[in-house]
Amino acid sequence: MYHIVHVGLNSAALKQLDDLRQAFPNLYNRQDILLQLLEEAHQKYSKSAAKPKLQIAA
């Protein structure tokens, strides 16, 4: 089952997201950084830490 989540970001949040590129030098865009953060949060807080199937809906 897939869930679609729309995330609204203001300019301050976008700046923070851009600053995270230093923490994730192998990721080049905001979408990939968000997916990485969601995956890490899922692994940290999920009791069954199987890799989530995250993707951006077009």
Distance bins in CASP14 RR format, pairs under 12 A and 6 or more apart:
PFRMAT RR
TARGET T0000
AUTHOR 0000-0000-0000
RMODE 2
METHOD distances of the structure
MODEL  1
1 52 0 0 0 0 0 1 0 0 0 0 0
1 53 0 0 0 0 1 0 0 0 0 0 0
2 52 0 0 0 0 0 1 0 0 0 0 0
2 53 1 0 0 1 0 0 0 0 0 0 0
2 54 0 0 0 0 1 0 0 0 0 0 0
2 55 1 0 0 1 0 0 0 0 0 0 0
2 56 0 0 0 0 0 1 0 0 0 0 0
2 57 1 0 0 1 0 0 0 0 0 0 0
3 38 0 0 0 0 0 1 0 0 0 0 0
3 52 0 0 0 0 0 1 0 0 0 0 0
3 53 0 0 0 0 0 1 0 0 0 0 0
3 54 0 0 0 0 0 1 0 0 0 0 0
3 55 0 0 0 0 0 1 0 0 0 0 0
3 57 0 0 0 0 1 0 0 0 0 0 0
4 54 0 0 0 0 0 1 0 0 0 0 0
4 55 0 0 0 0 0 1 0 0 0 0 0
4 56 0 0 0 0 1 0 0 0 0 0 0
4 57 1 0 1 0 0 0 0 0 0 0 0
4 58 0 0 0 0 0 1 0 0 0 0 0
5 34 0 0 0 0 1 0 0 0 0 0 0
5 35 0 0 0 0 0 1 0 0 0 0 0
5 38 0 0 0 0 1 0 0 0 0 0 0
5 54 0 0 0 0 0 1 0 0 0 0 0
5 55 0 0 0 0 0 1 0 0 0 0 0
5 56 0 0 0 0 0 1 0 0 0 0 0
5 57 0 0 0 0 1 0 0 0 0 0 0
6 56 0 0 0 0 0 1 0 0 0 0 0
6 57 0 0 0 0 1 0 0 0 0 0 0
7 13 0 0 0 0 1 0 0 0 0 0 0
7 14 0 0 0 0 0 1 0 0 0 0 0
7 17 0 0 0 0 0 1 0 0 0 0 0
7 30 0 0 0 0 0 1 0 0 0 0 0
7 31 0 0 0 0 0 1 0 0 0 0 0
7 34 1 0 0 1 0 0 0 0 0 0 0
7 35 0 0 0 0 0 1 0 0 0 0 0
7 37 0 0 0 0 0 1 0 0 0 0 0
7 38 0 0 0 0 0 1 0 0 0 0 0
7 56 0 0 0 0 0 1 0 0 0 0 0
7 57 0 0 0 0 0 1 0 0 0 0 0
8 14 0 0 0 0 1 0 0 0 0 0 0
8 17 0 0 0 0 0 1 0 0 0 0 0
8 30 0 0 0 0 0 1 0 0 0 0 0
8 34 0 0 0 0 0 1 0 0 0 0 0
9 15 0 0 0 0 1 0 0 0 0 0 0
9 16 0 0 0 0 1 0 0 0 0 0 0
9 17 1 0 0 1 0 0 0 0 0 0 0
9 18 0 0 0 0 0 1 0 0 0 0 0
9 30 0 0 0 0 1 0 0 0 0 0 0
9 31 0 0 0 0 0 1 0 0 0 0 0
9 33 0 0 0 0 0 1 0 0 0 0 0
9 34 0 0 0 0 1 0 0 0 0 0 0
10 16 0 0 0 0 0 1 0 0 0 0 0
10 17 0 0 0 0 0 1 0 0 0 0 0
11 17 0 0 0 0 0 1 0 0 0 0 0
11 18 0 0 0 0 0 1 0 0 0 0 0
12 18 0 0 0 0 0 1 0 0 0 0 0
12 19 0 0 0 0 0 1 0 0 0 0 0
13 19 0 0 0 0 0 1 0 0 0 0 0
13 20 0 0 0 0 0 1 0 0 0 0 0
13 30 0 0 0 0 1 0 0 0 0 0 0
13 33 0 0 0 0 0 1 0 0 0 0 0
13 34 0 0 0 0 0 1 0 0 0 0 0
14 20 0 0 0 0 0 1 0 0 0 0 0
14 21 0 0 0 0 0 1 0 0 0 0 0
14 29 0 0 0 0 0 1 0 0 0 0 0
14 30 1 0 0 1 0 0 0 0 0 0 0
14 33 0 0 0 0 0 1 0 0 0 0 0
14 34 0 0 0 0 0 1 0 0 0 0 0
15 21 0 0 0 0 0 1 0 0 0 0 0
15 30 0 0 0 0 0 1 0 0 0 0 0
16 22 0 0 0 0 0 1 0 0 0 0 0
16 23 0 0 0 0 0 1 0 0 0 0 0
16 30 0 0 0 0 0 1 0 0 0 0 0
16 33 0 0 0 0 0 1 0 0 0 0 0
16 34 0 0 0 0 0 1 0 0 0 0 0
16 37 0 0 0 0 0 1 0 0 0 0 0
17 23 0 0 0 0 0 1 0 0 0 0 0
17 24 0 0 0 0 0 1 0 0 0 0 0
17 27 0 0 0 0 0 1 0 0 0 0 0
17 29 0 0 0 0 1 0 0 0 0 0 0
17 30 1 0 1 0 0 0 0 0 0 0 0
17 31 0 0 0 0 1 0 0 0 0 0 0
17 32 0 0 0 0 0 1 0 0 0 0 0
17 33 1 0 0 1 0 0 0 0 0 0 0
17 34 1 0 0 1 0 0 0 0 0 0 0
17 35 0 0 0 0 0 1 0 0 0 0 0
17 36 0 0 0 0 0 1 0 0 0 0 0
17 37 0 0 0 0 1 0 0 0 0 0 0
18 24 0 0 0 0 0 1 0 0 0 0 0
18 27 0 0 0 0 0 1 0 0 0 0 0
18 28 0 0 0 0 0 1 0 0 0 0 0
18 29 0 0 0 0 0 1 0 0 0 0 0
18 30 1 0 0 1 0 0 0 0 0 0 0
18 33 0 0 0 0 1 0 0 0 0 0 0
18 34 0 0 0 0 0 1 0 0 0 0 0
19 30 0 0 0 0 0 1 0 0 0 0 0
19 33 0 0 0 0 0 1 0 0 0 0 0
20 27 0 0 0 0 1 0 0 0 0 0 0
20 28 0 0 0 0 0 1 0 0 0 0 0
20 29 0 0 0 0 0 1 0 0 0 0 0
20 30 0 0 0 0 1 0 0 0 0 0 0
20 32 0 0 0 0 0 1 0 0 0 0 0
20 33 1 0 1 0 0 0 0 0 0 0 0
20 34 0 0 0 0 1 0 0 0 0 0 0
20 36 0 0 0 0 1 0 0 0 0 0 0
20 37 1 0 0 1 0 0 0 0 0 0 0
20 40 0 0 0 0 0 1 0 0 0 0 0
21 27 1 0 0 1 0 0 0 0 0 0 0
21 28 1 0 0 1 0 0 0 0 0 0 0
21 29 0 0 0 0 1 0 0 0 0 0 0
21 30 0 0 0 0 1 0 0 0 0 0 0
21 32 0 0 0 0 1 0 0 0 0 0 0
21 33 1 0 0 1 0 0 0 0 0 0 0
21 34 0 0 0 0 0 1 0 0 0 0 0
21 36 0 0 0 0 0 1 0 0 0 0 0
22 33 0 0 0 0 0 1 0 0 0 0 0
23 33 0 0 0 0 1 0 0 0 0 0 0
23 36 0 0 0 0 1 0 0 0 0 0 0
23 37 0 0 0 0 1 0 0 0 0 0 0
23 40 0 0 0 0 0 1 0 0 0 0 0
24 30 0 0 0 0 0 1 0 0 0 0 0
24 31 0 0 0 0 0 1 0 0 0 0 0
24 32 1 0 0 1 0 0 0 0 0 0 0
24 33 1 0 1 0 0 0 0 0 0 0 0
24 34 0 0 0 0 0 1 0 0 0 0 0
24 35 0 0 0 0 0 1 0 0 0 0 0
24 36 1 0 1 0 0 0 0 0 0 0 0
24 37 0 0 0 0 1 0 0 0 0 0 0
24 39 0 0 0 0 0 1 0 0 0 0 0
24 40 0 0 0 0 0 1 0 0 0 0 0
25 32 0 0 0 0 0 1 0 0 0 0 0
25 33 0 0 0 0 0 1 0 0 0 0 0
25 36 0 0 0 0 0 1 0 0 0 0 0
26 32 0 0 0 0 1 0 0 0 0 0 0
26 33 0 0 0 0 0 1 0 0 0 0 0
26 36 0 0 0 0 1 0 0 0 0 0 0
27 33 1 0 1 0 0 0 0 0 0 0 0
27 34 0 0 0 0 1 0 0 0 0 0 0
27 35 0 0 0 0 1 0 0 0 0 0 0
27 36 1 0 0 1 0 0 0 0 0 0 0
27 37 0 0 0 0 1 0 0 0 0 0 0
27 39 0 0 0 0 0 1 0 0 0 0 0
27 40 0 0 0 0 0 1 0 0 0 0 0
28 36 0 0 0 0 0 1 0 0 0 0 0
29 35 0 0 0 0 1 0 0 0 0 0 0
29 36 0 0 0 0 0 1 0 0 0 0 0
29 56 0 0 0 0 0 1 0 0 0 0 0
30 36 0 0 0 0 0 1 0 0 0 0 0
30 37 0 0 0 0 0 1 0 0 0 0 0
30 56 0 0 0 0 0 1 0 0 0 0 0
31 37 0 0 0 0 0 1 0 0 0 0 0
31 38 0 0 0 0 0 1 0 0 0 0 0
31 54 0 0 0 0 0 1 0 0 0 0 0
31 55 0 0 0 0 1 0 0 0 0 0 0
31 56 1 0 1 0 0 0 0 0 0 0 0
31 57 0 0 0 0 0 1 0 0 0 0 0
31 58 0 0 0 0 0 1 0 0 0 0 0
32 38 0 0 0 0 0 1 0 0 0 0 0
32 39 0 0 0 0 0 1 0 0 0 0 0
32 54 0 0 0 0 0 1 0 0 0 0 0
32 55 0 0 0 0 0 1 0 0 0 0 0
32 56 0 0 0 0 1 0 0 0 0 0 0
33 39 0 0 0 0 0 1 0 0 0 0 0
33 40 0 0 0 0 0 1 0 0 0 0 0
33 56 0 0 0 0 0 1 0 0 0 0 0
34 40 0 0 0 0 0 1 0 0 0 0 0
34 41 0 0 0 0 0 1 0 0 0 0 0
34 54 0 0 0 0 1 0 0 0 0 0 0
34 55 0 0 0 0 0 1 0 0 0 0 0
34 56 0 0 0 0 1 0 0 0 0 0 0
35 41 0 0 0 0 0 1 0 0 0 0 0
35 42 0 0 0 0 0 1 0 0 0 0 0
35 51 0 0 0 0 0 1 0 0 0 0 0
35 52 0 0 0 0 1 0 0 0 0 0 0
35 53 0 0 0 0 0 1 0 0 0 0 0
35 54 1 0 1 0 0 0 0 0 0 0 0
35 55 1 0 0 1 0 0 0 0 0 0 0
35 56 1 0 0 1 0 0 0 0 0 0 0
35 57 0 0 0 0 0 1 0 0 0 0 0
36 42 0 0 0 0 0 1 0 0 0 0 0
36 43 0 0 0 0 0 1 0 0 0 0 0
36 51 0 0 0 0 0 1 0 0 0 0 0
36 52 0 0 0 0 0 1 0 0 0 0 0
36 54 0 0 0 0 1 0 0 0 0 0 0
37 43 0 0 0 0 0 1 0 0 0 0 0
37 44 0 0 0 0 0 1 0 0 0 0 0
37 52 0 0 0 0 0 1 0 0 0 0 0
37 54 0 0 0 0 0 1 0 0 0 0 0
38 44 0 0 0 0 0 1 0 0 0 0 0
38 45 0 0 0 0 0 1 0 0 0 0 0
38 46 0 0 0 0 0 1 0 0 0 0 0
38 51 0 0 0 0 0 1 0 0 0 0 0
38 52 1 0 0 1 0 0 0 0 0 0 0
38 53 0 0 0 0 0 1 0 0 0 0 0
38 54 1 0 1 0 0 0 0 0 0 0 0
38 55 0 0 0 0 0 1 0 0 0 0 0
38 56 0 0 0 0 0 1 0 0 0 0 0
39 45 0 0 0 0 0 1 0 0 0 0 0
39 46 0 0 0 0 0 1 0 0 0 0 0
39 49 0 0 0 0 0 1 0 0 0 0 0
39 50 0 0 0 0 0 1 0 0 0 0 0
39 51 1 0 0 1 0 0 0 0 0 0 0
39 52 1 0 1 0 0 0 0 0 0 0 0
39 53 0 0 0 0 1 0 0 0 0 0 0
39 54 1 0 0 1 0 0 0 0 0 0 0
39 55 0 0 0 0 0 1 0 0 0 0 0
40 46 0 0 0 0 0 1 0 0 0 0 0
40 49 0 0 0 0 0 1 0 0 0 0 0
40 51 0 0 0 0 0 1 0 0 0 0 0
40 52 0 0 0 0 0 1 0 0 0 0 0
40 54 0 0 0 0 0 1 0 0 0 0 0
41 49 0 0 0 0 0 1 0 0 0 0 0
41 52 0 0 0 0 1 0 0 0 0 0 0
41 54 0 0 0 0 0 1 0 0 0 0 0
42 48 0 0 0 0 1 0 0 0 0 0 0
42 49 1 0 0 1 0 0 0 0 0 0 0
42 50 0 0 0 0 1 0 0 0 0 0 0
42 51 0 0 0 0 1 0 0 0 0 0 0
42 52 1 0 1 0 0 0 0 0 0 0 0
42 53 0 0 0 0 0 1 0 0 0 0 0
42 54 0 0 0 0 1 0 0 0 0 0 0
43 49 1 0 1 0 0 0 0 0 0 0 0
43 50 0 0 0 0 1 0 0 0 0 0 0
43 51 1 0 0 1 0 0 0 0 0 0 0
43 52 0 0 0 0 1 0 0 0 0 0 0
43 54 0 0 0 0 0 1 0 0 0 0 0
44 52 0 0 0 0 0 1 0 0 0 0 0
45 52 0 0 0 0 0 1 0 0 0 0 0
46 52 0 0 0 0 1 0 0 0 0 0 0
END
